[in-house]
Amino acid sequence: MWFGVGQNCTNLVLMIVGSGIGAGVIIDGTVYRGSHLTAGEIGFLLPDRTHLGVRREGIGALESLASGASIAARAREVLQASLPAEKLAALSAEDVFNAFRRGEEWSRPIIADTVDYLAQTVAALTVCYDPEMIVLSVGVARSADLLIEPIYQRIEGVIPIRPQLVASNLGQRAAVLGTIIETLYNTADYYIVRKLS
């Protein structure tokens, strides 16, 4: 909101997809934390009813399907018969996206499933918060060119409005800049800092 593509937006959601999945929700220019400080724990969204009643330790249903770690894990399952163990262990989500760019057939269903799960998440965030913008951040932001248009196609006509979906331009700096702002926000002179920015 202060440094990235969401500047001048007072209602936005930062959707973070890396080793896990989470979100930062800003409503009327303020981070919304919720009653138990768990607002934005979207990794625990349930993609469908088959996830009801399934207990997981420390990881949510959505994270188990669409996080960078789960994308890499699905690739390992698909390729376990064709790659040596050390190459399998080194596979990352970025490798899967790169394989998709090269047209490698094995990667297509993995990316298609990921798009579907992220599209469901974008739809849920849009109807719950009606943000001006949803910003994709961390690992998937580097593959936004493969995600944004397919997500738009999947939610077309399904929800009342089409959200503005963009990739973060801050990369790894986002966490550092966010920490600085959070520190300033919790100081007595926050109002002065805000005015000067």
N, C-alpha and C positions, 0 to 999 in steps of 0.2 A: 504493500500500500504506500510506503514511503519511498522506496528505491526502485521497484521493479515495474513490470508491465501493468500492474494494478494501480499505479499512481493516479490520484484523483478519484478513485472508486471508494465509496464509503460502505458498500455492501459487496463482499467478495468471498470466495472460498478458494483456499490453496489446497489442492489435492496432491498429496505426496505419495508417490509410488516408487518405492525402493526395495530394500530387503523386507520391509513391511508396508502397510498402507495406513495413512492417517490423513487428517485434514485440519486446516486452520480456518476458523470461521470468523469473519469480521462483519459485524452488524452495526450500522450507523457509526462507522469509524472506530469501533472498539472491538477488541478480541472477545468473542463470546466463549466462555469456559463451561457454562452449565452448572447445575446445582452441585454436582459431585466432581467437577473439574474434568469431566470425560467427554465434553462436547467435541466432536471431530474424530472420535475413535471409529472411523468408518470401516476399518479392517474387520470389525465385528458384524457388519451388515450381513444379512442372510440372503444369498442369491436366490434361493428357492426353498420350498418347504422340506426338502430332504435333509436340510441342515438343522431343522428343529430337533431338540432333544439330544443333539450330538455334543458331548462335552469335549472341549479342547483345552489344553494347558498353554496359556500364554499367547495363543495365536487365534485370530478370528477366522470365520468361515471364508470371508472375502479374501483375506490375506493368504489363506491356504490355496487359493485358486488363481489370483491375479497379481500377487507381489512379484518382484524380481526373483526372489528365492524360489517361488513356486513355478515360475516360467522356466527357470533353469532346471528344476527338479523334473518337470514334465519332459524337457528335452533329454535328460539323462535316461528316462524310462524308454523313450522312443529310440534312442541311439545306443542303448546298452549292448546290443549284439554287434554293433559295427564300429565301435571305438574302443581303444584300450582304456583301462581304468584311470590312468593319470589324466588323459584328455577328458574323460567324462567328468572327473572331479573338478577340472578347471573350467567347465562350461559355465557361462554366465547368461543372464537375460539379454545382454547386449549382443552376445554371439548368436542368439536365436533371432533377434531383429536383423542382424547382418545377414544371416542365412536366408531370411525371408526376402531381403533386398536382392540377394543373388538368385532368387527363384528356386531355392531348394525346397522340394515338395514336403519333406517331413516337418518343416517349420510352419506350414500354412494353417493346419488345424490349431496349433498352439496359439498363434497370433489371432486367429479368428475367435477362439474362446476368450482370449484376453480382452479383445475389443468388446465382446458381448458383456463381460463382467464389468468393465469400466463404463460402458454405455449405461448399464443399469444403475451404476453408482452416480454418474453424472445426472441421470434422470431424477434419482432420489434427492440429490443435493439441490437440484433446480426447483423441484416442487416443494421442498421443505423450507428453503431459505430465499428463493427468488433473487439470487445474486446478480449484480451487474456483470460479473465475470467469474469464470472458474479457471484457475491457473494450474496447469499440470507441472509438477516439479520433480526434481531428482532424476533417477535413471530414465524413466519413460519420457522425460522432456526431450532427451536426445533423440528419441524416436517419434516425436510428436507428428512428424510428417506421415507416419504410417498409422497414426491413431485418430487424429482429430476428424478428418473427413469420414472415415468409416464409422466413428461414434455418431457423428451428425446423421449419417444415413440410417443407423439403427434406431435413433430416437425420433426421427422425422414422423410427425403426426401422432406420436405416442403421448407426448406431454404438451401442455398448452402453449409454452413458449420455447424457443430455441435459445439456449444459453450462449453467451460468447465464451468460447473455449480457446485458450491460448497457452503456449508453452512459456515457462518461466525463462527470463533472460538473466537470472542471477547465478544459476548453477550452484556450486558448493558454497558460494558466498552468502546464500540466503540464510543459512543457519547462524552464521556469525553476525550478519547485519540484524537479524531478528533478536539475537541475544543482546546486542547493544541497545536496541530500541526498548526491549523489555526492561533492561536495567534503568534506562533513562525514565521510562514510564513510571517506575516505582520510586523515583526520587521526588523530593519536595518541589524541585524546580522544573518538573515535567512541563508545566504550562508554558514556561518561558522557552524551554527547548522546542516545544511544538510551534510556538509563535515564530521563532527564529528560523525554523526549517521551512 
